[in-house]
Amino acid sequence: MQAVAALLGAYRAEIGLFVLLIMFVEFVRERYPATVVAVLGACAYAALGLIDEEGLFSVFSNSAPLTIGAMFVLTGALIRTGTINRVADIIMARAEKHPRLAIAEVMLGGTIASAFLNNTPVVVVMIPIIFKLAQVTGVPVKKLMMPVSIVAVLGGCLTLIGTSTNLIVAGIAREQGMTPFGIFDITPYGLAGVIAGLATLVGLSFLLPSDPPAISAEDGGNAQDYLTELVVRQDSDLIGREIGSLGVFGRSVALLALKRGGQIQRGDLDAEELRGGDRLIVRADGTAIMTLRESGRFEMGIAADSAAPASEGTVIEAMVAPSHPSIGERLADIPFLHALRVRIIGINRSRHLPGPDLSETRVRGADRLLIAGSDDAIRSLRDNPNLMGVDISRTRAFRRNKAWIAILSMVAVVLFSALNIISIGLAAIIAIGVILAARCIDGEEAWAAIDGNVLILIFAMLAVGIALEQAGSVALMVGWITPLLKVAPEWSLVFIIYFFALILSELLSNNAVAALLTPITIALAQQLGVDPRPLVIALMIGASACFATPIGYQTNALVHAAGDYRFADFVRIGVPLNLVVGLAVCASLVMLG
């Protein structure tokens, strides 16, 4: 044991680098998730005594991960109140009237939105919009889907809150004694990258593939859409109104047909006046269905007992078992509908929208049903051996009347931090208190909006960074690099840091690269006697602006799957984008920094 202790004491720095090398190899091999590798690496440093207890637990006092978590919650509140959904509906309405102009508006809007919101939900919301835009304009989906991720990544480089990577670097830099970054301090340099990136994207659009994806959205829908029916009550105040004036149809709720007197009418129905008993056959996602249910404007779905209201009781989700005796039969004839006081308010089928209407849909195995009923009825459904996965629906209605509070809270965070009234982290935490108190989002939903993998990865990599400093590994690496960089012009350091961070981030997690390289970059700047601020900004943007691989950024992975791209598709357009954006950002840092 003494020999081992002596070895650890004599070669602390080298052992620290060896552990880091093993982590790097595991990051690249991807046998374990990046979060697991980072946690195991931090544990290894602690077990070897390369980080003390105080240093290990000090990472939880870093404001960067907490600020990132707070921004996740604020974005979740905008989603929960229907704000982002409403914006998407407006975009879709514009696309119907001015399809070509709508493409430019979507790309510009995605850039701006990603500067202030987490860009992952922004891209998730935009994916079905892109399918619809492609359908309306005739532009191939693959020529639009990848640019969505590109503009979202570029937009994240515009502000300090645009990406979690920016906040991590800023948090570590502040702990290292640097002047804190303001929310718009990186904007001039990020803007140079955005302008260069968008121009390059337009110029190289011919490199984007044009073949159709193997799996595409039908009718502009997505895998979570349900077929449902909105029933006009005999005493409804909607009777006599034109369907087009209802204001409930958009991206999330699409009118498919009108069923009247047993006859189904399709085509242009906007001018059709509603009558009592009319059934509007619609496609809608789960959230829209729950929102319509709470509004009480329509009866929903089908029921054997007309007195079974859709707006009361609990809503559960259930999957039809392959052995169900009603397979191939009409949904209206499914036994539990007649045996229990329940109402089926929606049916979902993978990669296909059933029909022609809810009652006439032929039941298939794996169909997912939304069912509303009393507690007693729900208990009976749980005991039904022909239904699988019976559970309370996690889908919730939008809280649109709270949207203005969520919007003002986000705006206040940006303004207060931009004017240096309070820090970003403190402003975000206070904003969370406001939206929770105002019930914009429930506590359970707020915590579910936080991406735990991201936070754990950040905390673990912060611990790795502290371990490398305490072990002397950072000083050792800087000692190796400094003689090589002393002969390089000072302006070239920005380019070296940027492209080194970029290359690593194309292979590893952006957040891991940011947490690892920030202390090394600051120590290197101090050793060379140069201002670390331009180098830190280069690191921020270089670790985020990754376009050449599907794994380079999480939004790349999203569109890679949705658009059915090949790996080479990203390389073809991503490498030129990496070079042009990098040169633009670095040039602006040299000239303005």
PAGU-122969 format. One line per 4 residues: number of its first residue (from 1); their letters; for each residue x, y, z of C-alpha. Coordinates in steps of 0.25 Angstrom, whole numbers. Example, Ala and Ser with C-alpha at 12.3 -4.5 7.8 and 13.67 -1.06 7.14 Angstrom:
BEGIN
1	AS	49:-18:31  55:-4:29
//
This chain:
BEGIN
1	MQAV	0:0:0  12:9:3  17:7:-11  4:10:-17
5	AALL	3:23:-9  17:27:-13  14:24:-27  1:33:-27
9	GAYR	9:44:-20  20:44:-30  12:43:-42  -1:49:-39
13	AEIG	-2:58:-51  2:46:-61  -8:37:-54  -19:48:-56
17	LFVL	-16:49:-70  -17:34:-72  -31:33:-66  -35:45:-75
21	LIMF	-29:37:-87  -38:24:-83  -50:33:-82  -47:39:-96
25	VEFV	-46:25:-102  -59:21:-95  -66:34:-100  -62:30:-114
29	RERY	-66:15:-113  -80:19:-107  -81:5:-100  -87:13:-88
33	PATV	-95:26:-89  -86:39:-87  -93:42:-74  -88:28:-68
37	VAVL	-74:30:-74  -73:44:-67  -78:39:-54  -69:27:-54
41	GACA	-57:36:-57  -61:45:-46  -62:33:-36  -48:28:-41
45	YAAL	-42:41:-38  -48:41:-24  -44:27:-21  -29:30:-25
49	GLID	-29:42:-16  -27:52:-28  -39:60:-23  -42:63:-9
53	EEGL	-55:62:-3  -57:77:-2  -53:79:-17  -63:67:-21
57	FSVF	-75:73:-14  -71:88:-18  -77:85:-32  -91:86:-26
61	SNSA	-89:100:-23  -86:104:-37  -97:112:-42  -96:108:-57
65	PLTI	-103:94:-56  -114:100:-47  -116:111:-57  -117:101:-68
69	GAMF	-128:93:-60  -136:106:-58  -136:109:-72  -141:95:-75
73	VLTG	-153:98:-66  -156:112:-72  -156:105:-86  -165:95:-80
77	ALIR	-174:105:-75  -175:112:-89  -179:98:-95  -189:95:-84
81	TGTI	-196:108:-86  -197:105:-101  -188:117:-104  -179:110:-113
85	NRVA	-190:102:-119  -198:114:-122  -186:120:-130  -185:107:-138
89	DIIM	-200:109:-141  -197:123:-146  -185:118:-155  -194:107:-161
93	ARAE	-205:117:-164  -194:126:-171  -189:114:-179  -203:111:-185
97	KHPR	-204:125:-190  -189:128:-193  -182:115:-194  -168:120:-200
101	LAIA	-167:132:-190  -171:123:-179  -159:114:-181  -150:127:-179
105	EVML	-158:131:-167  -157:117:-160  -142:117:-162  -141:131:-156
109	GGTI	-151:129:-145  -143:116:-141  -130:124:-140  -136:135:-131
113	ASAF	-144:125:-123  -132:116:-120  -124:129:-115  -133:129:-103
117	LNNT	-140:115:-102  -134:101:-101  -132:98:-115  -136:83:-114
121	PVVV	-151:86:-111  -150:97:-122  -146:86:-132  -156:76:-127
125	VMIP	-167:86:-129  -162:89:-143  -160:75:-149  -175:73:-152
129	IIFK	-176:87:-157  -165:84:-167  -172:72:-172  -184:81:-175
133	LAQV	-176:91:-181  -170:81:-190  -184:76:-194  -189:90:-197
137	TGVP	-177:95:-204  -172:83:-212  -158:84:-206  -152:71:-202
141	VKKL	-153:69:-187  -138:66:-186  -135:79:-192  -142:86:-180
145	MMPV	-140:76:-168  -125:77:-167  -125:93:-168  -135:93:-156
149	SIVA	-124:87:-147  -113:96:-153  -121:109:-150  -124:104:-136
153	VLGG	-109:102:-133  -106:115:-139  -116:122:-131  -111:116:-118
157	CLTL	-98:123:-121  -104:137:-120  -106:138:-105  -101:133:-92
161	IGTS	-114:125:-90  -115:120:-104  -108:107:-100  -104:99:-87
165	TNLI	-90:99:-93  -89:114:-92  -94:114:-77  -84:103:-73
169	VAGI	-72:111:-79  -77:124:-73  -79:118:-59  -65:111:-59
173	AREQ	-59:124:-64  -65:132:-53  -60:122:-42  -46:124:-48
177	GMTP	-47:139:-45  -51:144:-59  -61:156:-60  -75:149:-61
181	FGIF	-81:149:-75  -93:157:-78  -105:150:-86  -101:158:-99
185	DITP	-86:158:-98  -84:147:-108  -95:153:-118  -85:160:-127
189	YGLA	-77:148:-130  -89:139:-130  -95:148:-140  -83:147:-149
193	GVIA	-85:132:-149  -100:133:-152  -98:142:-164  -87:133:-170
197	GLAT	-94:120:-166  -107:124:-172  -101:130:-185  -93:117:-186
201	LVGL	-105:108:-184  -113:115:-195  -101:114:-204  -98:100:-202
205	SFLL	-113:96:-202  -111:88:-214  -102:78:-206  -114:74:-197
209	PSDP	-121:61:-201  -134:61:-208  -138:47:-207  -151:44:-199
213	PAIS	-149:39:-185  -153:24:-183  -163:28:-173  -171:41:-174
217	AEDG	-182:48:-167  -196:46:-172  -205:58:-174  -194:66:-167
221	GNAQ	-197:58:-154  -187:51:-145  -187:38:-137  -194:43:-125
225	DYLT	-207:48:-133  -220:42:-130  -233:41:-138  -244:47:-130
229	ELVV	-258:53:-132  -264:66:-127  -279:65:-125  -288:78:-125
233	RQDS	-298:77:-114  -313:80:-118  -313:92:-108  -299:97:-112
237	DLIG	-297:112:-115  -288:107:-127  -300:103:-135  -301:112:-147
241	REIG	-287:116:-147  -278:113:-159  -267:102:-157  -256:112:-161
245	SLGV	-259:122:-151  -257:112:-139  -242:115:-137  -239:102:-132
249	FGRS	-232:96:-144  -217:97:-147  -204:89:-146  -209:81:-134
253	VALL	-224:79:-138  -227:77:-153  -241:75:-158  -242:63:-167
257	ALKR	-257:62:-169  -271:65:-165  -281:54:-161  -295:58:-162
261	GGQI	-307:48:-162  -298:36:-164  -292:43:-176  -277:47:-177
265	QRGD	-274:60:-184  -259:63:-188  -253:75:-195  -254:90:-192
269	LDAE	-263:90:-180  -260:104:-175  -273:110:-180  -282:99:-175
273	ELRG	-291:103:-163  -291:94:-151  -304:87:-147  -307:79:-134
277	GDRL	-302:65:-134  -291:68:-144  -278:61:-142  -265:67:-147
281	IVRA	-255:56:-150  -241:62:-146  -227:58:-144  -221:63:-132
285	DGTA	-209:61:-122  -212:57:-108  -209:70:-102  -219:77:-112
289	IMTL	-230:66:-108  -228:69:-94  -229:84:-96  -242:82:-104
293	RESG	-248:73:-93  -245:83:-82  -251:94:-91  -265:87:-90
297	RFEM	-269:93:-104  -271:79:-110  -275:65:-106  -264:56:-110
301	GIAA	-262:42:-115  -272:31:-115  -280:24:-104  -290:14:-103
305	DSAA	-297:22:-92  -299:36:-97  -299:40:-82  -285:37:-81
309	PASE	-278:51:-81  -264:52:-87  -261:64:-78  -263:57:-65
313	GTVI	-255:46:-59  -241:41:-61  -234:39:-75  -226:27:-77
317	EAMV	-217:21:-88  -218:6:-92  -213:-2:-103  -221:-13:-110
321	APSH	-215:-27:-108  -212:-35:-120  -221:-46:-114  -233:-36:-112
325	PSIG	-246:-43:-117  -250:-30:-124  -238:-30:-134  -244:-27:-148
329	ERLA	-257:-22:-142  -263:-8:-141  -257:1:-130  -272:4:-126
333	DIPF	-274:-11:-123  -263:-13:-114  -269:-20:-102  -264:-11:-90
337	LHAL	-271:1:-97  -284:-5:-94  -281:-12:-81  -275:1:-74
341	RVRI	-279:15:-73  -267:20:-81  -265:28:-94  -254:26:-104
345	IGIN	-248:40:-108  -237:36:-117  -229:25:-124  -215:25:-128
349	RSRH	-209:15:-138  -194:15:-141  -190:21:-155  -204:21:-159
353	LPGP	-217:29:-156  -229:20:-155  -243:23:-160  -252:26:-167
357	DLSE	-257:31:-153  -256:27:-139  -268:17:-138  -265:10:-151
361	TRVR	-250:8:-149  -246:-6:-149  -238:-10:-137  -224:-15:-138
365	GADR	-214:-20:-128  -205:-10:-122  -216:1:-124  -215:12:-113
369	LLIA	-228:17:-107  -231:29:-99  -242:26:-90  -250:35:-80
373	GSDD	-258:28:-69  -261:28:-54  -251:22:-44  -260:9:-43
377	AIRS	-259:8:-58  -244:10:-59  -242:0:-49  -250:-10:-57
381	LRDN	-241:-7:-69  -229:-9:-61  -234:-24:-59  -237:-26:-74
385	PNLM	-227:-36:-79  -229:-31:-93  -224:-18:-90  -209:-15:-88
389	GVDI	-202:-3:-81  -214:2:-75  -210:15:-68  -214:29:-65
393	SRTR	-211:38:-77  -199:47:-75  -204:56:-85  -209:69:-80
397	AFRR	-217:81:-85  -210:94:-89  -212:105:-79  -213:116:-89
401	NKAW	-219:126:-79  -205:126:-72  -197:128:-84  -195:142:-82
405	IAIL	-188:139:-69  -179:129:-74  -175:139:-86  -173:151:-76
409	SMVA	-164:142:-67  -155:138:-78  -154:152:-83  -151:157:-69
413	VVLF	-140:147:-68  -134:153:-81  -136:167:-78  -131:167:-63
417	SALN	-118:159:-67  -116:168:-79  -117:180:-71  -108:174:-60
421	IISI	-119:176:-49  -117:162:-45  -110:150:-50  -116:140:-60
425	GLAA	-116:129:-50  -123:137:-39  -133:143:-49  -136:129:-54
429	IIAI	-138:123:-40  -148:135:-37  -155:133:-50  -157:118:-46
433	GVIL	-164:122:-33  -173:132:-41  -178:121:-51  -180:111:-40
437	AARC	-188:120:-31  -196:124:-43  -199:109:-47  -193:111:-61
441	IDGE	-187:98:-59  -188:88:-47  -176:84:-39  -176:69:-44
445	EAWA	-176:75:-59  -166:85:-55  -156:75:-50  -159:65:-62
449	AIDG	-155:77:-71  -141:76:-66  -132:67:-74  -125:60:-63
453	NVLI	-115:53:-72  -109:67:-76  -108:72:-61  -101:59:-56
457	LIFA	-92:60:-68  -88:74:-65  -86:72:-50  -78:60:-53
461	MLAV	-69:67:-63  -67:79:-53  -62:69:-43  -53:63:-54
465	GIAL	-48:77:-57  -45:80:-42  -38:67:-41  -29:70:-52
469	EQAG	-25:83:-46  -23:77:-32  -14:66:-38  -6:76:-46
473	SVAL	-10:70:-59  -15:83:-64  -2:90:-61  6:78:-68
477	MVGW	-2:79:-80  -1:95:-81  14:92:-78  15:84:-91
481	ITPL	7:93:-99  12:106:-95  26:105:-102  19:101:-115
485	LKVA	9:113:-115  19:123:-111  25:124:-125  10:125:-131
489	PEWS	4:139:-133  -5:143:-122  -17:144:-132  -15:130:-136
493	LVFI	-18:125:-122  -33:128:-124  -33:119:-136  -26:108:-129
497	IYFF	-35:108:-117  -48:109:-126  -44:97:-136  -39:88:-125
501	ALIL	-52:90:-117  -60:87:-130  -52:75:-134  -54:69:-120
505	SELL	-69:73:-119  -72:65:-132  -67:53:-125  -71:55:-111
509	SNNA	-82:62:-103  -81:77:-104  -83:79:-89  -72:70:-86
513	VAAL	-62:77:-95  -66:90:-90  -65:86:-75  -51:80:-78
517	LTPI	-45:90:-87  -49:103:-80  -39:102:-68  -28:98:-78
521	TIAL	-31:110:-87  -31:120:-76  -18:114:-70  -12:114:-84
525	AQQL	-15:129:-86  -10:132:-72  3:125:-75  5:132:-89
529	GVDP	1:146:-83  -11:148:-92  -25:152:-89  -33:139:-87
533	RPLV	-47:145:-91  -46:144:-106  -41:129:-104  -52:126:-95
537	IALM	-62:131:-105  -56:123:-116  -57:111:-107  -72:114:-104
541	IGAS	-76:115:-119  -66:104:-124  -72:94:-114  -86:97:-119
545	ACFA	-85:100:-134  -84:85:-139  -90:82:-152  -82:70:-158
549	TPIG	-87:58:-151  -101:54:-145  -95:52:-131  -88:66:-132
553	YQTN	-100:72:-125  -113:66:-120  -122:74:-130  -114:67:-141
557	ALVH	-118:54:-135  -133:58:-135  -133:62:-150  -124:50:-154
561	AAGD	-135:41:-149  -147:49:-154  -141:52:-168  -135:38:-170
565	YRFA	-122:44:-173  -109:36:-175  -96:40:-167  -90:45:-180
569	DFVR	-101:55:-182  -96:62:-170  -81:61:-174  -84:67:-188
573	IGVP	-90:80:-183  -85:80:-169  -70:81:-172  -71:94:-180
577	LNLV	-81:100:-170  -71:97:-159  -60:103:-166  -68:116:-171
581	VGLA	-74:118:-157  -61:116:-150  -54:125:-158  -64:136:-157
585	VCAS	-65:135:-142  -50:135:-140  -48:146:-149  -58:155:-142
589	LVML	-52:151:-129  -38:155:-134  -44:168:-139  -53:172:-128
593	G	-48:164:-116
//
